[in-house]
Amino acid sequence: MNKPLHVKFLQISTTTSSQEDAERIALTLIEKRLAACVQIVAPVQSVYRWKGNIETAQEWLCLIKTTDDLFQQVSQTIRAIHPYETPEIVATPIIDGSPDYLCWIQDSTNANTPE
């Protein structure tokens, strides 16, 4: 594994209304090497305001591990396949972590890293 040098890491979250949608997003991001890992957490109960109404929904939460320089590509990919009109796409910086894990994220999202 390469040592991460000046790489910023992110955890991006998005929610979907079905396990199938969450799995499709996860597999697409992994296949395109835009994410090292996508954890699918379910079910989660969401309460939110949408078009003037308070709504509740059971959703599947995707936690996407990636690098800062891939955020725009991850966001565009999610938007292209997400069924929601306005999908959640929220990035949280990973300010520290296990060096081996961060190296793994870097290597897993680098198209030049051998399989």
Helices and strands as residue ranges (DSSP letters): E 9-16, H 19-31, E 37-50, E 53-67, G 68-70, H 71-81, E 90-94, H 99-108
